[in-house]
Amino acid sequence: METRHISFDDTRIAVHIAGSGPLAVLLHAYPLDHRMWLDLMTSPLAESRTFAAIDLRGHGDSPWCGNNVHSMEMFADDVSAVIRTLTDDPVDVVGVSMGGYVAQALVAHHGDLVSSLALVDTRGRDDTEEQRAGRDAAIATLLSEGRSAIAAAMSGKLIAARPADDPHHQMLRARIVTMIESLPTETILADLRGLRDRRDRTESTSGVAVPVLVAVGEHDPITPPSETAAWAATIPGALHVVVPGAGHLPPMENPAEFVRVLTAFWDGIADGDADD
């Protein structure tokens, strides 16, 4: 895996690149980083795709830039600058959870850069009042108890329930906690504010002109399959797929099935192009 640092406007973004073939940009969930994509980037799909896993500003190897709010539009502008540096062609974009919100902002404001969109365990609408209150409560917890409290709470929500002594479950939780506890407190705060204040994208996603996959974990309590199916039905031609055995993070929980889903989606696009 190659790591590149792309600098622009006093911002330095880390991009982790692996594979060969057409470029696919990977946008991670909150409060994680590019490491959530490692199973995908080392899968057989890397033989036919070049994966570029971006650390959004303040995450992973991308330093926090002093922003008190990480808006999805700001993240999308960063991603657009990275894409323009890497290629002159439109790219496939895969976003999970917060990364899905960023992907929606990207296609809304920089649509010429996107050839297809995979929106995974995410939603188009903005937060409800109850969800905004939950973000504020998380901010209060972070400030009073620190990152470890956020890691403890999130590691239980992000993945499907399994026996506590299940080795795969233990490894997933350890990977998630490691990523969360490596983030600057300022990053988590800015993320929570940006997530709380993000705009509703349901109107703009209903007019997306590129192929769209909406995928969700079978046991995701955050964006349940019933919600994502209803949203996908508002997006012309969108494919809705439920990933079995997964919660909010299918690329980590069931990577083999997630690879199959992505492969089928991209192969379907290629077959459609061949028929035209």
C-alpha positions as CSV (number, residue, x, y, z in Angstrom):
1,M,0.0,0.0,0.0
2,E,1.3,3.4,-0.9
3,T,0.5,6.5,1.2
4,R,0.5,9.9,-0.5
5,H,0.0,13.3,1.2
6,I,-1.9,15.9,-0.9
7,S,-1.6,19.5,0.2
8,F,-3.8,22.5,-0.8
9,D,-5.1,25.6,1.0
10,D,-3.2,24.9,4.2
11,T,-4.8,21.4,4.3
12,R,-2.9,18.1,4.1
13,I,-4.8,15.0,3.3
14,A,-3.5,11.5,3.5
15,V,-4.5,9.0,0.8
16,H,-3.8,5.3,1.0
17,I,-3.6,3.6,-2.4
18,A,-3.6,-0.1,-3.4
19,G,-4.6,-2.2,-6.4
20,S,-4.7,-1.7,-10.1
21,G,-7.4,-0.7,-12.6
22,P,-10.1,2.0,-12.5
23,L,-10.0,4.3,-9.4
24,A,-12.5,3.9,-6.6
25,V,-12.4,6.4,-3.7
26,L,-13.2,5.1,-0.2
27,L,-14.7,7.5,2.4
28,H,-14.7,6.2,6.0
29,A,-17.3,6.3,8.7
30,Y,-17.3,8.4,11.9
31,P,-15.2,8.2,14.1
32,L,-12.8,6.0,12.1
33,D,-10.2,6.3,9.4
34,H,-8.8,4.5,6.3
35,R,-8.1,1.4,8.4
36,M,-11.7,0.4,8.2
37,W,-11.1,-0.4,4.5
38,L,-8.1,-2.7,4.9
39,D,-10.0,-5.9,4.2
40,L,-11.4,-4.5,1.0
41,M,-8.1,-3.1,-0.1
42,T,-6.3,-6.5,0.3
43,S,-9.2,-8.5,-1.3
44,P,-9.1,-10.0,-4.8
45,L,-11.1,-7.0,-6.0
46,A,-7.8,-5.0,-5.7
47,E,-6.6,-7.0,-8.8
48,S,-9.1,-5.1,-10.9
49,R,-9.6,-1.8,-9.0
50,T,-7.3,0.8,-7.6
51,F,-8.6,1.8,-4.2
52,A,-7.8,5.2,-2.7
53,A,-8.8,5.3,0.9
54,I,-8.9,8.9,2.1
55,D,-8.3,10.0,5.7
56,L,-10.7,12.9,6.0
57,R,-9.1,16.0,7.7
58,G,-8.3,15.3,11.3
59,H,-8.5,11.5,10.9
60,G,-5.8,8.9,10.5
61,D,-2.8,10.4,8.9
62,S,-4.5,13.7,8.0
63,P,-3.9,16.4,10.6
64,W,-6.7,18.4,12.2
65,C,-6.8,21.8,10.5
66,G,-8.3,23.9,13.3
67,N,-11.9,23.7,12.2
68,N,-14.5,23.7,15.0
69,V,-17.1,22.2,12.6
70,H,-16.5,19.6,10.0
71,S,-19.3,20.2,7.5
72,M,-20.0,17.5,4.9
73,E,-19.5,20.2,2.2
74,M,-16.0,21.0,3.5
75,F,-15.1,17.3,3.5
76,A,-16.5,17.0,0.0
77,D,-14.4,19.9,-1.2
78,D,-11.3,18.2,0.2
79,V,-12.2,14.9,-1.5
80,S,-12.7,16.8,-4.8
81,A,-9.2,18.3,-4.5
82,V,-7.8,14.8,-3.9
83,I,-9.6,13.3,-6.9
84,R,-8.5,16.1,-9.2
85,T,-4.9,15.4,-8.1
86,L,-5.1,11.7,-8.7
87,T,-6.9,11.6,-12.0
88,D,-8.6,13.5,-14.8
89,D,-11.5,10.9,-15.0
90,P,-14.6,10.5,-13.0
91,V,-14.3,7.9,-10.2
92,D,-16.4,5.4,-8.3
93,V,-17.1,6.6,-4.8
94,V,-17.9,4.4,-1.8
95,G,-18.9,6.0,1.4
96,V,-19.9,4.4,4.7
97,S,-22.1,6.3,7.3
98,M,-20.4,9.8,7.6
99,G,-18.5,8.9,4.4
100,G,-21.9,8.4,2.7
101,Y,-22.9,12.0,3.7
102,V,-19.7,13.3,2.3
103,A,-20.3,11.3,-0.9
104,Q,-23.7,12.9,-1.3
105,A,-22.3,16.3,-0.9
106,L,-19.6,15.4,-3.4
107,V,-22.0,14.4,-6.1
108,A,-24.2,17.4,-5.4
109,H,-21.3,20.0,-5.7
110,H,-18.7,18.1,-7.8
111,G,-20.9,15.7,-9.8
112,D,-18.5,15.7,-12.8
113,L,-16.0,13.8,-10.6
114,V,-18.3,10.9,-9.8
115,S,-19.0,7.9,-12.1
116,S,-20.9,5.8,-9.6
117,L,-22.0,6.0,-6.0
118,A,-22.1,3.3,-3.3
119,L,-23.8,4.6,-0.2
120,V,-23.4,2.2,2.7
121,D,-25.2,2.3,6.0
122,T,-26.0,6.0,5.6
123,R,-29.1,8.1,4.9
124,G,-30.2,11.1,2.9
125,R,-32.1,13.0,5.5
126,D,-30.7,15.2,8.2
127,D,-30.8,14.4,11.9
128,T,-34.1,14.4,13.8
129,E,-34.4,16.5,16.9
130,E,-33.8,13.4,19.0
131,Q,-30.7,12.6,17.0
132,R,-29.3,16.1,17.3
133,A,-29.8,15.9,21.1
134,G,-27.8,12.6,21.0
135,R,-25.0,14.4,19.2
136,D,-25.0,17.1,21.9
137,A,-25.0,14.4,24.6
138,A,-22.0,12.8,22.9
139,I,-20.2,16.1,22.9
140,A,-20.8,16.5,26.6
141,T,-19.6,12.9,27.2
142,L,-16.4,13.6,25.2
143,L,-15.6,16.8,27.1
144,S,-16.3,15.2,30.5
145,E,-15.0,11.7,30.1
146,G,-12.7,11.7,27.1
147,R,-12.3,9.7,23.9
148,S,-12.3,6.3,25.8
149,A,-16.0,6.9,26.6
150,I,-16.8,7.6,23.0
151,A,-14.9,4.5,22.0
152,A,-16.7,2.3,24.5
153,A,-20.1,3.6,23.4
154,M,-19.5,3.5,19.7
155,S,-17.8,0.1,19.5
156,G,-21.0,-1.5,20.8
157,K,-23.2,0.3,18.3
158,L,-21.2,0.0,15.1
159,I,-21.1,-3.8,14.8
160,A,-23.7,-6.5,15.1
161,A,-24.0,-8.3,18.4
162,R,-22.1,-11.5,18.8
163,P,-20.9,-13.6,21.8
164,A,-18.4,-11.6,23.8
165,D,-15.7,-14.3,23.4
166,D,-16.1,-14.6,19.6
167,P,-12.6,-14.0,18.3
168,H,-13.8,-12.1,15.2
169,H,-16.0,-9.9,17.3
170,Q,-13.1,-9.2,19.7
171,M,-10.8,-8.2,16.9
172,L,-13.4,-5.9,15.3
173,R,-14.0,-4.1,18.6
174,A,-10.2,-3.8,19.1
175,R,-9.8,-2.3,15.7
176,I,-12.6,0.2,16.2
177,V,-11.4,1.3,19.6
178,T,-7.9,1.7,18.3
179,M,-9.1,4.0,15.5
180,I,-11.4,6.1,17.8
181,E,-8.8,6.6,20.5
182,S,-6.2,7.7,18.0
183,L,-8.3,10.7,16.9
184,P,-7.7,14.2,18.3
185,T,-10.5,15.3,20.6
186,E,-10.9,18.3,18.4
187,T,-11.7,16.1,15.4
188,I,-14.4,14.2,17.2
189,L,-16.0,17.4,18.4
190,A,-15.9,18.9,14.9
191,D,-17.3,15.7,13.4
192,L,-20.2,15.6,15.9
193,R,-21.1,19.3,15.2
194,G,-20.9,18.7,11.4
195,L,-23.1,15.6,11.6
196,R,-25.6,17.3,13.9
197,D,-25.9,20.3,11.6
198,R,-25.7,18.6,8.1
199,R,-28.4,19.4,5.5
200,D,-31.1,17.1,4.2
201,R,-30.0,15.6,0.9
202,T,-33.1,13.6,0.0
203,E,-34.2,16.0,-2.7
204,S,-30.7,16.1,-4.3
205,T,-30.3,12.3,-4.2
206,S,-33.6,11.8,-5.9
207,G,-32.0,13.5,-9.0
208,V,-28.6,11.7,-9.0
209,A,-27.7,10.9,-12.6
210,V,-25.0,8.2,-11.9
211,P,-25.6,4.6,-10.9
212,V,-26.3,4.3,-7.2
213,L,-25.9,1.3,-4.8
214,V,-27.5,1.6,-1.4
215,A,-26.2,-1.1,0.9
216,V,-26.8,-1.8,4.5
217,G,-26.0,-4.3,7.2
218,E,-28.7,-6.7,8.1
219,H,-28.5,-5.8,11.8
220,D,-27.7,-2.1,11.6
221,P,-29.7,-0.3,14.3
222,I,-28.4,3.1,13.2
223,T,-29.7,3.1,9.6
224,P,-31.9,0.0,9.5
225,P,-32.7,-1.8,6.2
226,S,-36.3,-0.7,6.3
227,E,-35.2,3.0,6.3
228,T,-32.5,2.5,3.6
229,A,-34.9,0.6,1.3
230,A,-37.4,3.4,1.5
231,W,-34.7,6.0,0.7
232,A,-33.3,3.9,-2.2
233,A,-36.8,3.8,-3.7
234,T,-36.7,7.6,-4.1
235,I,-33.4,7.4,-6.2
236,P,-34.0,6.5,-9.8
237,G,-32.5,3.1,-10.7
238,A,-30.8,2.7,-7.3
239,L,-30.0,-0.9,-6.2
240,H,-30.7,-1.8,-2.6
241,V,-28.7,-4.6,-1.0
242,V,-28.8,-6.0,2.5
243,V,-25.4,-7.5,3.7
244,P,-26.1,-10.5,5.9
245,G,-24.6,-10.8,9.4
246,A,-23.4,-7.2,9.5
247,G,-24.3,-4.2,11.6
248,H,-23.2,-0.6,10.6
249,L,-19.8,-1.6,9.1
250,P,-20.2,-4.3,6.5
251,P,-16.7,-3.7,5.0
252,M,-15.3,-4.8,8.3
253,E,-17.9,-7.3,9.5
254,N,-18.5,-9.3,6.4
255,P,-15.8,-8.2,3.9
256,A,-16.2,-11.2,1.6
257,E,-19.9,-10.4,1.0
258,F,-19.3,-6.7,0.8
259,V,-16.7,-7.4,-2.0
260,R,-19.3,-9.6,-3.8
261,V,-21.9,-6.8,-3.6
262,L,-19.5,-4.1,-4.9
263,T,-18.2,-6.4,-7.6
264,A,-21.8,-7.2,-8.8
265,F,-22.7,-3.5,-8.7
266,W,-19.7,-2.4,-10.8
267,D,-20.0,-5.4,-13.2
268,G,-23.6,-4.5,-13.7
269,I,-22.6,-1.0,-14.7
270,A,-20.0,-2.3,-17.1
271,D,-22.5,-4.7,-18.7
272,G,-25.0,-1.9,-19.1
273,D,-22.3,0.2,-20.8
274,A,-21.5,-2.6,-23.1
275,D,-25.2,-2.9,-24.1
276,D,-25.6,0.8,-24.9
